[in-house]
């Protein structure tokens, strides 16, 4: 990932926090079948390995799991908040007009090679943990045990699990840090005033004025 120094994010706890806050990741591999990508919810164990280990599963019918099994390098993309930045947000536009549009965003890329597994007990652990994570905010959370055991057994036979120890992490937080304080404030205010909730979310990550 191209990351100018001003935008680099290298703090491991913050990188891991961004991973855990991203609900859907993109798994990319290059193998005998060419480039493949899948959109997946993943779990991070931050204590397992120097950068943490990712856990997830793929449908057995999704041939991408074979790339993982064959030792393909994997890239997992965690896309965070993002927003279009209009030149109209910059006070510099009125001063000299030398401004162009850009995009602000937060992203983390994780690299590694995965171990593939199909053991039913291990798969159930991953599926149960993923379910608990995403059901936790509901008034009446659904649990895997709510479904008939023989049905769950059949579903587990249709998936393949993987553990991906993260060998390398790259983070980027592009939030107008290369602009003047006035321009940064203009972008933050412009995004905060937008009717689009995605813009408002990105505005909350923008640098604040010094206290």
N, C-alpha and C positions, 0 to 999 in steps of 0.2 A: 504494500500500500504506500503510495507516494505521501510522505508526511514531512512537510517543512518543519523546522525546529520549533517554530512558534506554536504549532498545533499538536506537537507530540505529547502523548499521554503515556507515562511509563510507570506510574505508581501501581504496584500489583494489587493491593486491596481495592483501589478504585476501578481497575480493569475488571477484577472479579465481580465487583458490585454491578457494573454495567452489564456483564454477562448474565448475572442472575436476574436483572430487571428486564431482560429482553425475552419476551414470551415465545417468539418464533425465530429460529435461526435458519441459515442457509448452509447446508453441507455440500461442498464442491469437491469432486475427485476427478482425476484423469487416469483412465485405465485402458484396457483393450477395447472398450466400447466407446472410447472418446471421452469428452467432457460430459459429466453428469452432475446434476444439482437436485437436491431435495430440500423442502421446507419442513423443519422439524422442531418440536418442543424438546428442549434438552435440560438435563440436570447437571449442575456443577458441584463436584466435591472439592472445595478449595484446599483441603488439607492433604489431598492425595497427589504426591509428586510436587516438583518445584513450582509449577504454575497452576496446579489443579488438574482434575480429570473430568471429562465430559461423558455423560451417559445418555443413551437414547436407543431407539429401535427403528427399524425399517420393515416395511412389508416384505415378506419373502419373495413376492412377485416382483419387487423392485430390484432390478439387477445391480443397482449401485452397491449393495452390500458385498457383492463379489469383488469389487474394486478394493474395499476395505480388507476383505479376507486375503486378497493377493498382495497386500502390503502397499497399496497406493498411498502416496502422500495426500493428506486431506486438509482442506481449508474450511473453517467454519466462520461464517460472517454473522456478527451480531450488530444489526443496524439500530441505532438509537434515535433520538429526536433529530428532526431535520426541518429546514424551512428555506424557502426562496428569499433572498435578500435583494430588495429593490434599490437602485441607485438613489431613489427619492428619499430614502431613509437617512442619507448622509448629509450633514451640514456642508460638507465639501462640495456638494453638487452646486449649491448657490454661490460658493466662493470662486470655483474655477472650472467646474463642469467635467473634470477629468476623473470620472467614475464609471464603473460598469457593473452589471448585475453579477451576483455570485450565489452560492448556496452554502449555508451553514449546516453542520451536521456533526453527530457523534457516532463513532463506529469502533468496533473492536474486531480484529482478525486473530483467530487461533489456528495454529498449525500443529500437525502431529500425524501419527499412524495409529490406527485403531486395532483393538482386539475384538473379534467377532465371537458371539456365543449364542447358543440356542437352548441352554439348560433351562428347563421350565421354572425352577425355583428362582434362579437368578433373573430371568425375564419378568417374573411376577413381582420381584422386588422393585425393578425399574418402573414397570407399569404402575404399580401401587404408589410409588413415591411421586411420579409425575401427576397422577390423579389427585393425590392429597394436596399437592402444591397448588393446582389450578382450581380445586373445589373448595379450598380453605376459606374463601371469602363468602361463600354461599350460606344462607340461613340453615339449609338442610343439605350438607355436603353429601354427594354420592360417593360411595366406596366400591372398590372392585368386588368386595365380598357381598354387595347387594345383588349381584348377578348370579345365576346358577353356576355352580362349580364346574359342571361339565361343559357349559357354554364358554367359560373363561379358558378352560383347558384347550378347547378347540381354537379359540382366538390366539392363544399363545403359540400354537403350532404354525400359525400363519405369519409370524414375525421373526425377525432376527435382531438380537441386541448387539450393542457395541459399547466398548469403553475406549475413550480416546484420551490418553495422557497428553497434555498440552506441552509441546516441546518449545514453542515460541509464541509470544503474544505481541501484537502490535495494536496500539490505540491511537486514535486521532480525535481531537476535540477542536473543530474548526468553528470558532465563535468570534470572528472579526478581530482576533488579538493583534493582527498586523495593521490595524487601523488606529487612528487617533482616538483619544478618550471621548471626544465629542462625537465622532462617527460611531463608536461602539454604543454610546448612550442612545444615539439616534436609531440604530438598528434594534436595540432592546425595546425602545418605546414603540417603534413601528410594528414590531412583531407582537408585542403585548396588546396593541390596539386592534390587531387583526381579528375578524370574526371566525377565523379558522383555528380550531383548538390545537392543531399541530404547530402552528406558528406560536401560539401562546405558550405551549409546552417548551419549545426551544428558547423562548425569551427568558424563561426561568433559569436557564443554564448560563445565560450571558453574563460576562463579568460586570460587577457592580463598581460604582465610583469608589475611590479610596475614602475611608472614613476619617 
